[in-house]
């Protein structure tokens, strides 16, 4: 259950949130594509390292890939223009 208390954010965090909201569809798409490429590289490195028996490195790359995947989702979800293009067929999305 999420807390209903207001969340304290730094000035930089507030500016980042405001900036993400102003990005165009193309800006967010490019950023998500870049993050996706790094995620795929990390997934590949995870598999390679696990295959070589490097369990610690494999786990580290796997965790990185999971964090980057979450970043992709959050970045896209934080931008209304991106959501309206990508999820246009979903109920509740304003065109």
Biotite code that builds the C-alpha atoms (Angstrom):
import biotite.structure as struc

atoms = struc.array([
    struc.Atom([0.000, 0.000, 0.000], chain_id="A", res_id=1, res_name="UNK", atom_name="CA", element="C"),
    struc.Atom([1.381, 3.389, -0.995], chain_id="A", res_id=2, res_name="UNK", atom_name="CA", element="C"),
    struc.Atom([1.763, 6.137, 1.537], chain_id="A", res_id=3, res_name="UNK", atom_name="CA", element="C"),
    struc.Atom([-0.496, 9.166, 1.161], chain_id="A", res_id=4, res_name="UNK", atom_name="CA", element="C"),
    struc.Atom([2.160, 11.440, 2.642], chain_id="A", res_id=5, res_name="UNK", atom_name="CA", element="C"),
    struc.Atom([3.688, 13.970, 0.240], chain_id="A", res_id=6, res_name="UNK", atom_name="CA", element="C"),
    struc.Atom([6.992, 12.898, -1.237], chain_id="A", res_id=7, res_name="UNK", atom_name="CA", element="C"),
    struc.Atom([9.983, 15.164, -0.651], chain_id="A", res_id=8, res_name="UNK", atom_name="CA", element="C"),
    struc.Atom([12.051, 15.710, -3.771], chain_id="A", res_id=9, res_name="UNK", atom_name="CA", element="C"),
    struc.Atom([15.164, 17.725, -4.377], chain_id="A", res_id=10, res_name="UNK", atom_name="CA", element="C"),
    struc.Atom([15.244, 20.706, -6.709], chain_id="A", res_id=11, res_name="UNK", atom_name="CA", element="C"),
    struc.Atom([17.046, 18.600, -9.319], chain_id="A", res_id=12, res_name="UNK", atom_name="CA", element="C"),
    struc.Atom([14.476, 15.795, -9.076], chain_id="A", res_id=13, res_name="UNK", atom_name="CA", element="C"),
    struc.Atom([11.616, 18.280, -9.476], chain_id="A", res_id=14, res_name="UNK", atom_name="CA", element="C"),
    struc.Atom([13.318, 19.832, -12.513], chain_id="A", res_id=15, res_name="UNK", atom_name="CA", element="C"),
    struc.Atom([13.887, 16.391, -14.039], chain_id="A", res_id=16, res_name="UNK", atom_name="CA", element="C"),
    struc.Atom([10.222, 15.486, -13.631], chain_id="A", res_id=17, res_name="UNK", atom_name="CA", element="C"),
    struc.Atom([9.110, 18.776, -15.163], chain_id="A", res_id=18, res_name="UNK", atom_name="CA", element="C"),
    struc.Atom([11.575, 18.385, -18.045], chain_id="A", res_id=19, res_name="UNK", atom_name="CA", element="C"),
    struc.Atom([10.459, 14.821, -18.844], chain_id="A", res_id=20, res_name="UNK", atom_name="CA", element="C"),
    struc.Atom([6.892, 16.052, -19.130], chain_id="A", res_id=21, res_name="UNK", atom_name="CA", element="C"),
    struc.Atom([7.912, 18.610, -21.784], chain_id="A", res_id=22, res_name="UNK", atom_name="CA", element="C"),
    struc.Atom([9.715, 16.156, -24.084], chain_id="A", res_id=23, res_name="UNK", atom_name="CA", element="C"),
    struc.Atom([8.160, 15.382, -27.449], chain_id="A", res_id=24, res_name="UNK", atom_name="CA", element="C"),
    struc.Atom([7.228, 11.901, -28.593], chain_id="A", res_id=25, res_name="UNK", atom_name="CA", element="C"),
    struc.Atom([10.363, 11.733, -30.743], chain_id="A", res_id=26, res_name="UNK", atom_name="CA", element="C"),
    struc.Atom([12.616, 12.807, -27.864], chain_id="A", res_id=27, res_name="UNK", atom_name="CA", element="C"),
    struc.Atom([11.263, 10.132, -25.548], chain_id="A", res_id=28, res_name="UNK", atom_name="CA", element="C"),
    struc.Atom([11.292, 7.523, -28.308], chain_id="A", res_id=29, res_name="UNK", atom_name="CA", element="C"),
    struc.Atom([14.983, 8.229, -28.981], chain_id="A", res_id=30, res_name="UNK", atom_name="CA", element="C"),
    struc.Atom([15.834, 8.100, -25.277], chain_id="A", res_id=31, res_name="UNK", atom_name="CA", element="C"),
    struc.Atom([13.913, 4.855, -24.785], chain_id="A", res_id=32, res_name="UNK", atom_name="CA", element="C"),
    struc.Atom([15.620, 3.366, -27.857], chain_id="A", res_id=33, res_name="UNK", atom_name="CA", element="C"),
    struc.Atom([19.037, 4.243, -26.423], chain_id="A", res_id=34, res_name="UNK", atom_name="CA", element="C"),
    struc.Atom([18.188, 2.763, -23.036], chain_id="A", res_id=35, res_name="UNK", atom_name="CA", element="C"),
    struc.Atom([16.765, -0.310, -24.761], chain_id="A", res_id=36, res_name="UNK", atom_name="CA", element="C"),
    struc.Atom([20.040, -0.841, -26.625], chain_id="A", res_id=37, res_name="UNK", atom_name="CA", element="C"),
    struc.Atom([21.999, -0.717, -23.375], chain_id="A", res_id=38, res_name="UNK", atom_name="CA", element="C"),
    struc.Atom([19.490, -3.074, -21.743], chain_id="A", res_id=39, res_name="UNK", atom_name="CA", element="C"),
    struc.Atom([19.950, -5.569, -24.570], chain_id="A", res_id=40, res_name="UNK", atom_name="CA", element="C"),
    struc.Atom([23.744, -5.331, -24.237], chain_id="A", res_id=41, res_name="UNK", atom_name="CA", element="C"),
    struc.Atom([23.456, -6.014, -20.513], chain_id="A", res_id=42, res_name="UNK", atom_name="CA", element="C"),
    struc.Atom([21.157, -8.980, -21.122], chain_id="A", res_id=43, res_name="UNK", atom_name="CA", element="C"),
    struc.Atom([23.690, -10.406, -23.591], chain_id="A", res_id=44, res_name="UNK", atom_name="CA", element="C"),
    struc.Atom([26.566, -9.862, -21.171], chain_id="A", res_id=45, res_name="UNK", atom_name="CA", element="C"),
    struc.Atom([24.555, -11.543, -18.437], chain_id="A", res_id=46, res_name="UNK", atom_name="CA", element="C"),
    struc.Atom([24.034, -14.651, -20.570], chain_id="A", res_id=47, res_name="UNK", atom_name="CA", element="C"),
    struc.Atom([27.683, -14.719, -21.667], chain_id="A", res_id=48, res_name="UNK", atom_name="CA", element="C"),
    struc.Atom([28.955, -14.379, -18.104], chain_id="A", res_id=49, res_name="UNK", atom_name="CA", element="C"),
    struc.Atom([26.584, -17.021, -16.726], chain_id="A", res_id=50, res_name="UNK", atom_name="CA", element="C"),
    struc.Atom([27.650, -19.362, -19.533], chain_id="A", res_id=51, res_name="UNK", atom_name="CA", element="C"),
    struc.Atom([31.326, -18.792, -18.656], chain_id="A", res_id=52, res_name="UNK", atom_name="CA", element="C"),
    struc.Atom([30.597, -19.522, -14.998], chain_id="A", res_id=53, res_name="UNK", atom_name="CA", element="C"),
    struc.Atom([31.013, -15.906, -13.898], chain_id="A", res_id=54, res_name="UNK", atom_name="CA", element="C"),
    struc.Atom([27.967, -15.923, -11.635], chain_id="A", res_id=55, res_name="UNK", atom_name="CA", element="C"),
    struc.Atom([28.654, -12.585, -9.938], chain_id="A", res_id=56, res_name="UNK", atom_name="CA", element="C"),
    struc.Atom([29.196, -10.713, -13.205], chain_id="A", res_id=57, res_name="UNK", atom_name="CA", element="C"),
    struc.Atom([26.208, -12.444, -14.785], chain_id="A", res_id=58, res_name="UNK", atom_name="CA", element="C"),
    struc.Atom([23.985, -11.439, -11.888], chain_id="A", res_id=59, res_name="UNK", atom_name="CA", element="C"),
    struc.Atom([25.277, -7.867, -12.034], chain_id="A", res_id=60, res_name="UNK", atom_name="CA", element="C"),
    struc.Atom([24.501, -7.533, -15.742], chain_id="A", res_id=61, res_name="UNK", atom_name="CA", element="C"),
    struc.Atom([21.087, -9.116, -15.193], chain_id="A", res_id=62, res_name="UNK", atom_name="CA", element="C"),
    struc.Atom([20.263, -6.619, -12.435], chain_id="A", res_id=63, res_name="UNK", atom_name="CA", element="C"),
    struc.Atom([21.428, -3.749, -14.659], chain_id="A", res_id=64, res_name="UNK", atom_name="CA", element="C"),
    struc.Atom([19.222, -4.966, -17.506], chain_id="A", res_id=65, res_name="UNK", atom_name="CA", element="C"),
    struc.Atom([16.236, -5.103, -15.140], chain_id="A", res_id=66, res_name="UNK", atom_name="CA", element="C"),
    struc.Atom([16.898, -1.563, -13.892], chain_id="A", res_id=67, res_name="UNK", atom_name="CA", element="C"),
    struc.Atom([17.211, -0.251, -17.450], chain_id="A", res_id=68, res_name="UNK", atom_name="CA", element="C"),
    struc.Atom([13.961, -1.975, -18.419], chain_id="A", res_id=69, res_name="UNK", atom_name="CA", element="C"),
    struc.Atom([12.225, -0.263, -15.505], chain_id="A", res_id=70, res_name="UNK", atom_name="CA", element="C"),
    struc.Atom([13.768, 3.072, -16.545], chain_id="A", res_id=71, res_name="UNK", atom_name="CA", element="C"),
    struc.Atom([12.383, 2.608, -20.071], chain_id="A", res_id=72, res_name="UNK", atom_name="CA", element="C"),
    struc.Atom([8.905, 1.993, -18.657], chain_id="A", res_id=73, res_name="UNK", atom_name="CA", element="C"),
    struc.Atom([9.016, 4.928, -16.250], chain_id="A", res_id=74, res_name="UNK", atom_name="CA", element="C"),
    struc.Atom([10.422, 7.375, -18.791], chain_id="A", res_id=75, res_name="UNK", atom_name="CA", element="C"),
    struc.Atom([7.734, 6.528, -21.318], chain_id="A", res_id=76, res_name="UNK", atom_name="CA", element="C"),
    struc.Atom([5.010, 6.532, -18.692], chain_id="A", res_id=77, res_name="UNK", atom_name="CA", element="C"),
    struc.Atom([6.053, 9.953, -17.383], chain_id="A", res_id=78, res_name="UNK", atom_name="CA", element="C"),
    struc.Atom([5.505, 11.648, -20.748], chain_id="A", res_id=79, res_name="UNK", atom_name="CA", element="C"),
    struc.Atom([1.907, 12.215, -21.856], chain_id="A", res_id=80, res_name="UNK", atom_name="CA", element="C"),
    struc.Atom([2.803, 12.683, -25.535], chain_id="A", res_id=81, res_name="UNK", atom_name="CA", element="C"),
    struc.Atom([4.676, 9.372, -25.606], chain_id="A", res_id=82, res_name="UNK", atom_name="CA", element="C"),
    struc.Atom([1.829, 7.530, -23.851], chain_id="A", res_id=83, res_name="UNK", atom_name="CA", element="C"),
    struc.Atom([-0.723, 8.961, -26.284], chain_id="A", res_id=84, res_name="UNK", atom_name="CA", element="C"),
    struc.Atom([1.290, 7.631, -29.258], chain_id="A", res_id=85, res_name="UNK", atom_name="CA", element="C"),
    struc.Atom([2.375, 4.266, -27.868], chain_id="A", res_id=86, res_name="UNK", atom_name="CA", element="C"),
    struc.Atom([-0.776, 3.357, -25.950], chain_id="A", res_id=87, res_name="UNK", atom_name="CA", element="C"),
    struc.Atom([-3.347, 5.030, -28.193], chain_id="A", res_id=88, res_name="UNK", atom_name="CA", element="C"),
    struc.Atom([-5.657, 1.991, -28.132], chain_id="A", res_id=89, res_name="UNK", atom_name="CA", element="C"),
    struc.Atom([-5.706, 1.735, -24.315], chain_id="A", res_id=90, res_name="UNK", atom_name="CA", element="C"),
    struc.Atom([-8.750, 2.993, -22.396], chain_id="A", res_id=91, res_name="UNK", atom_name="CA", element="C"),
    struc.Atom([-8.177, 6.231, -20.550], chain_id="A", res_id=92, res_name="UNK", atom_name="CA", element="C"),
    struc.Atom([-5.483, 7.556, -22.885], chain_id="A", res_id=93, res_name="UNK", atom_name="CA", element="C"),
    struc.Atom([-6.286, 11.057, -24.044], chain_id="A", res_id=94, res_name="UNK", atom_name="CA", element="C"),
    struc.Atom([-5.546, 11.778, -27.700], chain_id="A", res_id=95, res_name="UNK", atom_name="CA", element="C"),
])
